Amino acid sequence: PFGGACNRYYNLRHNVHYDIDRLDLVSLRRQLVFETYGVAAGRGAVGAPRGRVGLNRSFLVNTYYPLYSHFFSALGFEIILPEHPSPEGVDQRGAAFCYPVELAHGFFHCLLESADPPEFIFLPHFKAVPNLKDDDSRQSQVCPLVQGETFYLQRSYRQAIERLSRRGTQLLTPLMDLSAGLASAEEPLLEAARRMGVRRPAARAAFAAALKRQHDCIAE
């Protein structure tokens, strides 16, 4: 999906055809994360939801969406995702950044400026992904721009966040350090659940179910 210029005209001259859909692994991964194993945006709790929680469609949400979405859904919350990155939001960045950071700004702007903002916005400080070798290795530290997302977005959109805060929207920004494994996400997510008014036993049960969905997604 990222090119094909090298053999494009060779294929045309020799009438070579490929199953493009089968080879589009980017689309396949997106489908697995957001559809097959994740809770569809706009859905969540069975019956009347106790509220809504917004996630930014950026960085590692594209990997851990099954964990996040099933956790908050099991707690009784509807999942909200921004549909498109707003060009106005991209322009709000305070300096020149890489394209993923531009997308983070654009999607977050779309989330903040929605006609009916959610009661909670989950914007974690993500420090590290699970180690591939041992728990003491530092090779799982993520890019500083990924780690800093919650900080520079809060700076860029300070006025919008303050406006939503006056209307009752709460920003949830737990520290996510998964260097010791995915199970390390339990405590920061349980703390987020506490701030959302959910008791610890219910949050632990929700996390166990969400963790299984994340493992199933990674396994496939």
TORZALO-502140 format. One record per atom (N, C-alpha, C, CB): residue number from 1; residue in one letter; y, z, x. Coordinates in pm, whole numbers. Last residue first. Glycine has a CB too. Layout:
k_r_y_z_x
NUM_A_Y_Z_X
...
# end
This chain:
k_r_y_z_x
220_E_-1293_1665_-359
220_E_-1308_1525_-399
220_E_-1225_1432_-312
220_E_-1269_1509_-545
219_A_-1204_1901_-241
219_A_-1341_1855_-215
219_A_-1360_1708_-252
219_A_-1440_1940_-291
218_I_-953_1931_-351
218_I_-964_1903_-207
218_I_-1103_1846_-175
218_I_-938_2032_-125
217_C_-1027_1988_-617
217_C_-945_1871_-586
217_C_-958_1833_-440
217_C_-799_1898_-621
216_D_-1165_2227_-587
216_D_-1235_2109_-642
216_D_-1159_1981_-609
216_D_-1254_2122_-795
215_H_-960_2393_-494
215_H_-1074_2364_-408
215_H_-1148_2240_-456
215_H_-1169_2485_-403
214_Q_-802_2395_-728
214_Q_-749_2340_-603
214_Q_-860_2305_-506
214_Q_-654_2440_-537
213_R_-973_2516_-910
213_R_-928_2380_-935
213_R_-872_2316_-808
213_R_-822_2378_-1045
212_K_-994_2771_-788
212_K_-1112_2686_-802
212_K_-1073_2540_-825
212_K_-1199_2735_-917
211_L_-733_2863_-819
211_L_-786_2841_-685
211_L_-910_2752_-689
211_L_-820_2975_-619
210_A_-719_2899_-1095
210_A_-637_2796_-1031
210_A_-689_2762_-892
210_A_-491_2843_-1022
209_A_-893_3115_-1134
209_A_-921_2987_-1198
209_A_-845_2874_-1131
209_A_-886_2994_-1347
208_A_-759_3310_-981
208_A_-898_3274_-950
208_A_-934_3139_-1010
208_A_-994_3382_-1002
207_F_-512_3328_-1113
207_F_-518_3276_-977
207_F_-660_3232_-942
207_F_-469_3381_-877
206_A_-584_3442_-1357
206_A_-525_3308_-1355
206_A_-535_3247_-1216
206_A_-378_3313_-1400
205_A_-669_3691_-1269
205_A_-765_3602_-1335
205_A_-714_3458_-1334
205_A_-791_3648_-1479
204_R_-426_3787_-1173
204_R_-540_3769_-1082
204_R_-644_3677_-1141
204_R_-602_3904_-1048
203_A_-274_3801_-1406
203_A_-233_3710_-1300
203_A_-347_3685_-1202
203_A_-112_3765_-1225
202_A_-407_4000_-1545
202_A_-402_3866_-1602
202_A_-364_3764_-1495
202_A_-301_3860_-1719
201_P_-361_4220_-1368
201_P_-497_4173_-1400
201_P_-500_4031_-1456
201_P_-563_4269_-1499
200_R_-64_4234_-1362
200_R_-144_4195_-1246
200_R_-287_4150_-1282
200_R_-151_4310_-1149
199_R_127_4092_-1634
199_R_59_4202_-1567
199_R_-38_4150_-1460
199_R_-16_4287_-1669
198_V_431_3915_-1631
198_V_286_3910_-1651
198_V_220_4021_-1571
198_V_229_3772_-1609
197_G_702_3868_-1591
197_G_662_3959_-1696
197_G_513_3962_-1726
197_G_734_3926_-1819
196_M_783_3730_-1378
196_M_781_3655_-1504
196_M_733_3741_-1620
196_M_692_3533_-1491
195_R_740_3900_-1174
195_R_880_3874_-1210
195_R_890_3797_-1342
195_R_950_3796_-1099
194_R_462_3875_-1165
194_R_523_4003_-1203
194_R_668_3983_-1247
194_R_517_4103_-1086
193_A_437_3614_-1070
193_A_392_3645_-1206
193_A_453_3777_-1254
193_A_238_3652_-1213
192_A_525_3651_-808
192_A_600_3563_-897
192_A_565_3592_-1043
192_A_572_3416_-864
191_E_318_3814_-721
191_E_453_3869_-725
191_E_542_3783_-815
191_E_512_3878_-583
190_L_109_3632_-733
190_L_105_3750_-821
190_L_242_3816_-831
190_L_2_3852_-769
189_L_191_3459_-534
189_L_188_3411_-672
189_L_180_3527_-770
189_L_70_3316_-693
188_P_166_3622_-304
188_P_298_3569_-344
188_P_300_3517_-487
188_P_339_3459_-249
187_E_-121_3681_-328
187_E_-19_3785_-336
187_E_119_3728_-371
187_E_-12_3861_-205
186_E_-256_3421_-309
186_E_-269_3512_-424
186_E_-152_3610_-434
186_E_-400_3589_-415
185_A_-256_3263_-90
185_A_-152_3235_-190
185_A_-153_3338_-303
185_A_-171_3095_-247
184_S_-476_3313_57
184_S_-355_3385_94
184_S_-241_3362_-3
184_S_-311_3344_232
183_A_-670_3135_-16
183_A_-670_3264_-86
183_A_-545_3345_-54
183_A_-794_3344_-50
182_L_-642_2930_167
182_L_-579_2916_36
182_L_-572_3047_-41
182_L_-653_2815_-47
181_G_-582_3070_499
181_G_-662_3009_393
181_G_-590_3009_260
181_G_-794_3082_379
180_A_-410_3162_687
180_A_-541_3227_682
180_A_-630_3171_572
180_A_-523_3376_662
179_S_-182_3015_635
179_S_-252_2992_761
179_S_-391_3055_762
179_S_-170_3046_876
178_L_-10_3015_422
178_L_-152_2993_393
178_L_-233_2972_520
178_L_-169_2873_302
177_D_253_3162_306
177_D_193_3145_438
177_D_42_3136_418
177_D_232_3263_536
176_M_519_3150_116
176_M_381_3101_110
176_M_334_3073_252
176_M_370_2973_22
175_L_741_3367_-35
175_L_698_3314_94
175_L_551_3277_86
175_L_723_3417_208
174_P_893_3278_-353
174_P_803_3357_-269
174_P_774_3288_-135
174_P_672_3385_-343
173_T_1117_3235_-548
173_T_1112_3181_-412
173_T_1020_3263_-320
173_T_1253_3177_-353
172_L_1232_3147_-857
172_L_1121_3218_-792
172_L_1099_3156_-654
172_L_990_3211_-878
171_L_1513_3189_-1054
171_L_1457_3114_-942
171_L_1352_3201_-873
171_L_1570_3071_-842
170_Q_1560_3187_-1405
170_Q_1533_3263_-1284
170_Q_1469_3174_-1178
170_Q_1442_3384_-1314
169_T_1798_3136_-1660
169_T_1697_3077_-1572
169_T_1684_3159_-1444
169_T_1734_2930_-1540
168_G_2009_3239_-1812
168_G_1880_3306_-1815
168_G_1773_3247_-1727
168_G_1832_3308_-1952
167_R_2261_3148_-1788
167_R_2192_3113_-1913
167_R_2051_3171_-1921
167_R_2185_2962_-1927
166_R_2323_3221_-1535
166_R_2397_3287_-1643
166_R_2334_3259_-1780
166_R_2544_3240_-1643
165_S_2158_3041_-1403
165_S_2127_3184_-1397
165_S_2199_3260_-1508
165_S_2164_3242_-1261
164_L_2292_2803_-1437
164_L_2165_2823_-1508
164_L_2126_2970_-1511
164_L_2054_2740_-1442
163_R_2509_2857_-1266
163_R_2532_2826_-1408
163_R_2405_2848_-1490
163_R_2581_2681_-1424
162_E_2380_2890_-1022
162_E_2453_3003_-1080
162_E_2478_2980_-1229
162_E_2586_3025_-1005
161_I_2285_2630_-990
161_I_2190_2740_-1003
161_I_2257_2862_-1064
161_I_2130_2775_-866
160_A_2525_2489_-965
160_A_2435_2457_-1076
160_A_2335_2570_-1099
160_A_2360_2325_-1049
159_Q_2627_2606_-729
159_Q_2700_2617_-856
159_Q_2610_2591_-976
159_Q_2819_2521_-857
158_R_2427_2538_-535
158_R_2464_2677_-564
158_R_2532_2691_-700
158_R_2556_2731_-455
157_Y_2295_2321_-429
157_Y_2311_2330_-574
157_Y_2350_2471_-618
157_Y_2182_2288_-644
156_S_2288_2353_-153
156_S_2344_2229_-209
156_S_2377_2242_-357
156_S_2246_2115_-189
155_R_2160_2604_-134
155_R_2296_2585_-83
155_R_2361_2462_-148
155_R_2295_2570_71
154_Q_1913_2554_-241
154_Q_1997_2657_-304
154_Q_2141_2646_-257
154_Q_1942_2796_-272
153_L_1831_2363_-56
153_L_1853_2323_-196
153_L_1937_2427_-270
153_L_1718_2304_-268
152_Y_1810_2512_178
152_Y_1916_2411_170
152_Y_1936_2358_29
152_Y_1884_2295_263
151_F_1603_2696_97
151_F_1733_2742_144
151_F_1840_2634_131
151_F_1722_2787_289
150_T_1375_2559_22
150_T_1432_2652_-74
150_T_1573_2696_-34
150_T_1343_2775_-88
149_E_1325_2408_264
149_E_1364_2345_137
149_E_1433_2442_42
149_E_1241_2287_68
148_G_1239_2494_513
148_G_1375_2526_472
148_G_1416_2474_336
148_G_1468_2474_571
147_Q_983_2395_548
147_Q_1003_2540_537
147_Q_1140_2573_478
147_Q_987_2606_674
146_V_1050_2126_573
146_V_967_2170_460
146_V_986_2319_438
146_V_817_2136_485
145_L_1193_2134_805
145_L_1262_2086_686
145_L_1183_2117_559
145_L_1288_1936_696
144_P_1003_2220_993
144_P_1115_2308_957
144_P_1189_2263_831
144_P_1212_2315_1072
143_C_664_2147_896
143_C_793_2099_946
143_C_906_2195_905
143_C_821_1957_895
142_V_431_2425_912
142_V_482_2298_859
142_V_619_2268_918
142_V_489_2303_704
141_Q_169_2548_1111
141_Q_310_2561_1073
141_Q_362_2425_1025
141_Q_395_2614_1192
140_S_-84_2523_1210
140_S_-68_2498_1067
140_S_77_2514_1020
140_S_-157_2591_988
139_Q_-107_2596_1471
139_Q_-99_2454_1445
139_Q_-80_2422_1297
139_Q_-220_2387_1495
138_R_-138_2847_1562
138_R_-9_2817_1502
138_R_3_2670_1462
138_R_102_2853_1599
137_S_-432_3049_1517
137_S_-367_2927_1564
137_S_-234_2907_1491
137_S_-458_2805_1543
136_D_-570_3255_1408
136_D_-464_3290_1501
136_D_-387_3168_1550
136_D_-522_3363_1617
135_D_-776_3158_1251
135_D_-665_3224_1184
135_D_-547_3253_1276
135_D_-712_3352_1123
134_D_-875_2829_1359
134_D_-891_2974_1352
134_D_-764_3035_1295
134_D_-924_3035_1491
133_K_-872_2547_1252
133_K_-955_2601_1360
133_K_-978_2750_1344
133_K_-891_2572_1494
132_L_-706_2473_1050
132_L_-832_2400_1060
132_L_-927_2463_1161
132_L_-806_2255_1098
131_N_-520_2686_834
131_N_-560_2645_967
131_N_-693_2571_963
131_N_-570_2767_1059
130_P_-330_2593_544
130_P_-448_2655_604
130_P_-482_2598_742
130_P_-568_2638_512
129_V_29_2578_617
129_V_-90_2536_543
129_V_-212_2600_607
129_V_-103_2379_540
128_A_330_2775_606
128_A_214_2719_677
128_A_103_2682_581
128_A_163_2819_781
127_K_567_2822_445
127_K_566_2839_590
127_K_451_2765_659
127_K_558_2985_624
126_F_778_2766_188
126_F_642_2733_234
126_F_640_2730_386
126_F_594_2596_176
125_H_928_2932_-42
125_H_951_2913_102
125_H_812_2892_163
125_H_1027_3036_169
124_P_919_2773_-369
124_P_874_2867_-265
124_P_925_2831_-126
124_P_725_2872_-263
123_L_1036_2760_-652
123_L_1081_2689_-532
123_L_1046_2774_-410
123_L_1235_2658_-538
122_F_1021_2737_-986
122_F_939_2782_-874
122_F_973_2697_-752
122_F_786_2772_-907
121_I_1221_2853_-1236
121_I_1206_2743_-1142
121_I_1134_2798_-1019
121_I_1345_2679_-1104
120_F_1214_2940_-1582
120_F_1185_2973_-1442
120_F_1178_2844_-1361
120_F_1052_3053_-1431
119_E_1294_2822_-1818
119_E_1331_2962_-1797
119_E_1310_3005_-1652
119_E_1251_3052_-1890
118_P_1422_2483_-1779
118_P_1318_2585_-1798
118_P_1369_2725_-1772
118_P_1198_2556_-1708
117_P_1687_2309_-1961
117_P_1628_2363_-1838
117_P_1523_2471_-1867
117_P_1738_2421_-1749
116_D_1737_2054_-2134
116_D_1686_2185_-2173
116_D_1614_2247_-2053
116_D_1589_2174_-2296
115_A_1836_1834_-1999
115_A_1904_1878_-2120
115_A_1862_2019_-2162
115_A_1877_1781_-2233
114_S_1853_1876_-1641
114_S_1781_1838_-1763
114_S_1850_1899_-1885
114_S_1633_1883_-1757
113_E_1957_1945_-1398
113_E_2047_1884_-1495
113_E_1977_1837_-1621
113_E_2117_1768_-1432
112_L_1746_2043_-1246
112_L_1856_2132_-1282
112_L_1941_2077_-1394
112_L_1942_2159_-1161
111_L_1585_1813_-1216
111_L_1532_1933_-1281
111_L_1644_2024_-1330
111_L_1441_2010_-1184
110_C_1754_1641_-1076
110_C_1703_1600_-1207
110_C_1651_1720_-1285
110_C_1591_1496_-1191
109_H_1783_1791_-842
109_H_1900_1764_-926
109_H_1857_1725_-1067
109_H_1987_1652_-865
108_F_1524_1768_-747
108_F_1574_1900_-786
108_F_1698_1886_-874
108_F_1607_1984_-662
107_F_1504_1496_-686
107_F_1420_1552_-791
107_F_1474_1687_-840
107_F_1276_1569_-740
106_G_1698_1478_-477
106_G_1708_1398_-598
106_G_1627_1454_-713
106_G_1664_1259_-570
105_H_1607_1658_-280
105_H_1739_1675_-342
105_H_1747_1601_-475
105_H_1849_1626_-247
104_A_1360_1538_-224
104_A_1365_1677_-270
104_A_1498_1706_-338
104_A_1344_1774_-153
103_L_1443_1288_-128
103_L_1370_1296_-255
103_L_1373_1437_-311
103_L_1225_1249_-237
102_E_1557_1375_114
102_E_1641_1309_14
102_E_1574_1315_-123
102_E_1668_1162_54
101_V_1326_1464_236
101_V_1429_1562_201
101_V_1525_1503_100
101_V_1505_1609_327
100_P_1189_1217_272
100_P_1132_1322_186
100_P_1233_1429_146
100_P_1016_1388_256
99_Y_1374_1082_453
99_Y_1357_1039_315
99_Y_1293_1146_226
99_Y_1275_914_311
98_C_1574_1312_651
98_C_1466_1217_633
98_C_1449_1187_483
98_C_1333_1271_694
97_F_1936_1340_637
97_F_1801_1393_639
97_F_1700_1279_631
97_F_1780_1494_524
96_A_2265_1418_710
96_A_2165_1311_711
96_A_2027_1373_729
96_A_2194_1208_825
95_A_2388_1676_486
95_A_2380_1609_616
95_A_2277_1497_604
95_A_2342_1710_730
94_G_2382_1786_235
94_G_2497_1817_318
94_G_2497_1749_454
94_G_2505_1962_338
93_R_2314_1606_-63
93_R_2267_1664_62
93_R_2386_1681_158
93_R_2156_1576_127
92_Q_2402_1472_-282
92_Q_2448_1611_-267
92_Q_2402_1674_-136
92_Q_2400_1694_-383
91_D_2283_1228_-309
91_D_2417_1230_-249
91_D_2468_1372_-224
91_D_2515_1156_-337
90_V_2058_1296_-453
90_V_2042_1258_-313
90_V_2176_1266_-241
90_V_1984_1116_-300
89_G_2179_1331_-704
89_G_2123_1444_-633
89_G_2105_1417_-485
89_G_1992_1484_-693
88_E_2244_1072_-773
88_E_2351_1171_-759
88_E_2303_1292_-681
88_E_2403_1214_-896
87_P_1989_963_-796
87_P_2075_919_-686
87_P_2192_1016_-663
87_P_2129_779_-713
86_S_1716_1171_-874
86_S_1850_1129_-914
86_S_1931_1083_-793
86_S_1922_1244_-987
85_P_1380_1086_-901
85_P_1485_1141_-813
85_P_1620_1085_-853
85_P_1455_1110_-664
84_H_1217_1152_-1216
84_H_1270_1058_-1118
84_H_1370_1129_-1027
84_H_1337_938_-1189
83_E_1108_1374_-1357
83_E_1043_1244_-1361
83_E_1087_1153_-1247
83_E_1072_1177_-1494
82_P_1031_1712_-1276
82_P_1131_1604_-1286
82_P_1063_1469_-1276
82_P_1239_1618_-1176
81_L_811_1905_-1477
81_L_831_1831_-1353
81_L_943_1729_-1373
81_L_700_1760_-1309
80_I_693_2203_-1615
80_I_799_2103_-1619
80_I_813_2039_-1481
80_I_935_2165_-1666
79_I_442_2357_-1805
79_I_481_2304_-1674
79_I_585_2193_-1692
79_I_357_2251_-1597
78_E_445_2658_-1993
78_E_445_2512_-1991
78_E_500_2463_-1858
78_E_529_2455_-2109
77_F_246_2950_-1953
77_F_372_2878_-1937
77_F_350_2728_-1937
77_F_440_2920_-1807
76_G_31_3123_-1944
76_G_91_3095_-2073
76_G_219_3015_-2068
76_G_117_3221_-2143
75_L_-117_3154_-1722
75_L_-31_3267_-1758
75_L_39_3246_-1892
75_L_72_3291_-1650
74_A_-228_2906_-1698
74_A_-315_3016_-1742
74_A_-236_3141_-1779
74_A_-417_3049_-1633
73_S_-1_2773_-1598
73_S_-54_2739_-1730
73_S_-143_2850_-1785
73_S_-133_2608_-1723
72_F_24_2883_-1345
72_F_128_2910_-1444
72_F_82_2875_-1586
72_F_254_2831_-1410
71_F_-224_2787_-1236
71_F_-187_2928_-1234
71_F_-85_2957_-1343
71_F_-129_2968_-1096
70_H_-216_2513_-1267
70_H_-318_2589_-1341
70_H_-287_2738_-1341
70_H_-457_2565_-1279
69_S_4_2452_-1099
69_S_8_2419_-1241
69_S_-95_2497_-1321
69_S_-14_2270_-1261
68_Y_-72_2545_-839
68_Y_47_2594_-908
68_Y_38_2573_-1059
68_Y_171_2524_-854
67_L_-314_2398_-791
67_L_-307_2544_-782
67_L_-191_2598_-862
67_L_-295_2589_-635
66_P_-233_2127_-826
66_P_-340_2186_-908
66_P_-338_2339_-907
66_P_-475_2138_-858
65_Y_-24_2108_-625
65_Y_8_2108_-768
65_Y_-107_2159_-854
65_Y_46_1969_-812
64_Y_-49_2090_-352
64_Y_-93_2213_-418
64_Y_-54_2221_-565
64_Y_-35_2332_-345
63_T_48_1834_-287
63_T_-86_1876_-245
63_T_-136_1992_-328
63_T_-87_1913_-97
62_N_299_1807_-382
62_N_213_1690_-392
62_N_71_1717_-342
62_N_274_1576_-315
61_V_417_2032_-297
61_V_378_2029_-439
61_V_284_1912_-462
61_V_504_2019_-532
60_L_495_1976_-41
60_L_358_2021_-60
60_L_321_2048_-205
60_L_336_2144_18
59_F_747_1748_-127
59_F_669_1804_-17
59_F_528_1848_-61
59_F_742_1922_42
58_S_820_1762_-481
58_S_855_1739_-341
58_S_752_1800_-248
58_S_994_1796_-310
57_R_926_1811_-758
57_R_823_1713_-720
57_R_849_1671_-573
57_R_826_1586_-817
56_N_958_2151_-839
56_N_1019_2034_-778
56_N_909_1939_-732
56_N_1111_2075_-659
55_L_878_2287_-1154
55_L_839_2267_-1015
55_L_912_2145_-961
55_L_684_2250_-1001
54_G_957_2527_-1405
54_G_982_2398_-1343
54_G_939_2397_-1197
54_G_1128_2361_-1354
53_V_808_2674_-1679
53_V_835_2689_-1537
53_V_847_2549_-1477
53_V_723_2773_-1466
52_R_866_2832_-1994
52_R_844_2712_-1914
52_R_880_2740_-1769
52_R_927_2593_-1969
51_G_694_3052_-2226
51_G_810_3004_-2153
51_G_774_2878_-2076
51_G_863_3111_-2058
50_R_473_3098_-2364
50_R_562_3213_-2348
50_R_688_3176_-2271
50_R_489_3328_-2277
49_P_378_2842_-2603
49_P_398_2892_-2465
49_P_492_3011_-2463
49_P_453_2780_-2375
48_A_148_2850_-2864
48_A_291_2859_-2832
48_A_309_2914_-2691
48_A_365_2948_-2936
47_G_-156_2695_-2748
47_G_-74_2760_-2849
47_G_72_2762_-2805
47_G_-124_2903_-2876
46_V_-217_2713_-2410
46_V_-279_2685_-2538
46_V_-202_2763_-2645
46_V_-431_2722_-2538
45_A_21_2599_-2169
45_A_-41_2706_-2247
45_A_-103_2654_-2375
45_A_61_2812_-2279
44_G_54_2285_-2098
44_G_22_2408_-2028
44_G_-50_2504_-2118
44_G_147_2472_-1973
43_R_283_2009_-2060
43_R_173_2080_-2126
43_R_146_2208_-2049
43_R_45_1992_-2133
42_G_468_1898_-1907
42_G_499_1904_-2049
42_G_391_1972_-2129
42_G_522_1766_-2102
41_A_233_1749_-1685
41_A_367_1802_-1710
41_A_400_1794_-1858
41_A_472_1726_-1627
40_A_-109_1841_-1686
40_A_-8_1739_-1714
40_A_126_1805_-1743
40_A_-50_1651_-1833
39_V_-245_2017_-1421
39_V_-206_2023_-1562
39_V_-94_1923_-1587
39_V_-162_2167_-1603
38_G_-467_1851_-1189
38_G_-347_1924_-1225
38_G_-324_1924_-1375
38_G_-227_1865_-1155
37_Y_-690_1687_-1165
37_Y_-705_1830_-1139
37_Y_-581_1913_-1173
37_Y_-740_1851_-995
36_T_-603_1435_-1269
36_T_-743_1478_-1278
36_T_-756_1629_-1265
36_T_-826_1409_-1171
35_E_-312_1445_-1226
35_E_-375_1414_-1353
35_E_-517_1472_-1364
35_E_-379_1265_-1374
34_F_-218_1513_-973
34_F_-132_1538_-1089
34_F_-201_1514_-1224
34_F_-11_1451_-1080
33_V_-430_1462_-788
33_V_-349_1584_-780
33_V_-279_1614_-913
33_V_-246_1571_-669
32_L_-542_1213_-862
32_L_-627_1331_-848
32_L_-544_1459_-857
32_L_-704_1326_-715
31_Q_-315_1047_-856
31_Q_-388_1067_-981
31_Q_-475_1191_-976
31_Q_-474_945_-1012
30_R_-251_1057_-587
30_R_-155_1106_-686
30_R_-225_1133_-819
30_R_-41_1005_-705
29_R_-479_932_-480
29_R_-450_1073_-448
29_R_-353_1132_-550
29_R_-391_1086_-306
28_L_-447_675_-587
28_L_-566_754_-619
28_L_-541_902_-593
28_L_-687_705_-537
27_S_-211_593_-466
27_S_-214_611_-612
27_S_-333_695_-654
27_S_-219_475_-682
26_V_-310_587_-203
26_V_-195_671_-237
26_V_-192_699_-387
26_V_-63_603_-192
25_L_-509_400_-198
25_L_-548_540_-189
25_L_-433_635_-218
25_L_-604_570_-51
24_D_-579_119_-303
24_D_-453_194_-311
24_D_-485_344_-314
24_D_-370_152_-436
23_L_-818_-11_-323
23_L_-768_17_-189
23_L_-640_100_-188
23_L_-743_-112_-117
22_R_-848_-48_-593
22_R_-946_36_-524
22_R_-897_75_-386
22_R_-1079_-37_-513
21_D_-636_-220_-648
21_D_-637_-87_-708
21_D_-732_6_-634
21_D_-676_-95_-855
20_I_-713_-453_-512
20_I_-597_-377_-466
20_I_-598_-235_-521
20_I_-468_-447_-507
19_D_-973_-599_-408
19_D_-949_-511_-522
19_D_-836_-415_-480
19_D_-1080_-432_-563
18_Y_-876_-915_-269
18_Y_-925_-778_-258
18_Y_-895_-703_-387
18_Y_-860_-707_-137
17_H_-935_-1248_-157
17_H_-889_-1154_-259
17_H_-953_-1017_-237
17_H_-923_-1207_-401
16_V_-840_-1541_6
16_V_-909_-1413_19
16_V_-850_-1315_-82
16_V_-898_-1357_165
15_N_-764_-1809_57
15_N_-803_-1766_-77
15_N_-887_-1637_-74
15_N_-882_-1877_-147
14_H_-657_-1883_290
14_H_-803_-1884_283
14_H_-856_-1831_150
14_H_-860_-1802_396
13_R_-385_-1858_243
13_R_-439_-1987_289
13_R_-589_-1995_268
13_R_-406_-2009_435
12_L_-364_-1586_170
12_L_-324_-1691_77
12_L_-386_-1825_116
12_L_-172_-1703_72
11_N_-452_-1453_398
11_N_-527_-1436_273
11_N_-493_-1546_174
11_N_-498_-1299_211
10_Y_-250_-1535_573
10_Y_-390_-1568_603
10_Y_-472_-1560_475
10_Y_-448_-1474_712
9_Y_-35_-1410_460
9_Y_-44_-1555_446
9_Y_-182_-1607_486
9_Y_63_-1622_531
8_R_-101_-1132_515
8_R_-64_-1181_382
8_R_-89_-1331_368
8_R_83_-1149_353
7_N_-153_-992_743
7_N_-257_-1083_695
7_N_-224_-1145_560
7_N_-388_-1010_685
6_C_87_-855_795
6_C_15_-921_903
6_C_-88_-1022_852
6_C_-55_-817_989
5_A_176_-730_567
5_A_246_-850_611
5_A_166_-927_715
5_A_382_-815_668
4_G_78_-494_474
4_G_-4_-611_449
4_G_61_-739_498
4_G_-33_-622_304
3_G_209_-208_342
3_G_242_-328_418
3_G_155_-444_379
3_G_230_-302_566
2_F_116_21_217
2_F_235_33_300
2_F_269_-95_375
2_F_216_144_397
1_P_-123_0_80
1_P_0_0_0
1_P_127_0_83
1_P_1_119_-91
# end
